[in-house]
């Protein structure tokens, strides 16, 4: 591991807005803020919105700066990336921001039922190969976890350069009769694009520079149902890729 990463890991430990624990510790002892984020961390009852796979936290920070009366939490497994977001939030004394270093599979260990109002998923790995489709952050496995922490009528937002992941998510929404709020396969064709879609991550700017279109879908997810996968195959055949 490079010296810069080690230094960032050590500095991250000093940030009051940064949380990381071993998986064994979380499973054995639980997470003290689960169910208590409003009371013990944010000290308010404002809505909590998550960004999953937040990377350096550009989206979390951009939304938090625009909406000081909403609480934002970025989650990513890459500690050296989250360091940037946690450091910026600390430097700017942003009280409505936190970061959690964890795998998304562990999300129910960090948040209680009805604790989260909305979820953003920004430019995740599309997991294009068939053997990895279960790892898609908009797949049935993950959506089932989200329903256990989202408030009733909680939104899920996906912003992606991957046409495959967008089409797959759209098909899953249709298959399960979820309510689609916005479905757009090229957001920058809209002259009246809302602010929350104008925030550009490092990777989004790279995709735009390469001429890629940016897809967006926002939907309401139903509770207490067995979420079904789309009928069609949305993957890249390994032999053809």
C-alpha positions, 0 to 999 in steps of 0.5 A: 500500500502506498504511503499516501494511502496510509497517510490518508487512512490515518488522517481519516481517523481524526475526522469526526464525520468519518466512520469505519469498523471491521465487519466482525466488530459490526456484526458482533457489537452492532453500530452505535448510530444505527437508529440514532443518526438523527439524535446522536450525530446530526442533532436534528430531525432533517431527512437523511439521504445516502449516496452509495458508492460515493467515491470521493464524495463529490455528489454528497458534498454538492447536494449537502452544500445546496441543501443545508436542511437535509443530512447526507451520508456517503458510503464507499468501501474505498477509504482512500477515496472517502478521505477526500470527501470527509476532509473537505466537509471537515475543512468547510465545517459542514454539519450535515455530512458524514461518511461511512466506509463499508460494503453496500452489502452491510448497509442494514447494519448501519441504518434502522427501519425508516431511518433513510428518506432517499438513496442516490446511486451514482456511476456504479460498476454496471457489473455487466457480466452474467456471473456478477449481475447479483452485485448490481446496486439496483438489483433485487438483492440490494433493493430488498435491503434498501426497503428495510431502511427507507421510509415509506415512499422513499426514492431511489435515484440512479445516475449512470453512463451505462446504457446496460445498467439503465435499461436493466434498472428500467426493466426491473422497475417495470417488472415490479410495478414500481412508480417511475418518477423520472426516466431519462436516457440523456439528461443533458439534452434537457435545457431545464435540468434540475440542480441535483443532476448538474453535479458532476463527479470526476468519472462523470466528467470523463464519460462526458469528455468521451461523448457518453450519454448520461442516464437517470432514473428515479423511482419509488420502491414498494415494500413487502414484496418479493422483488423480481428480476427482469425477464430479459438478460441484461449482461455481456456474454464473456465470450463476446466481450 
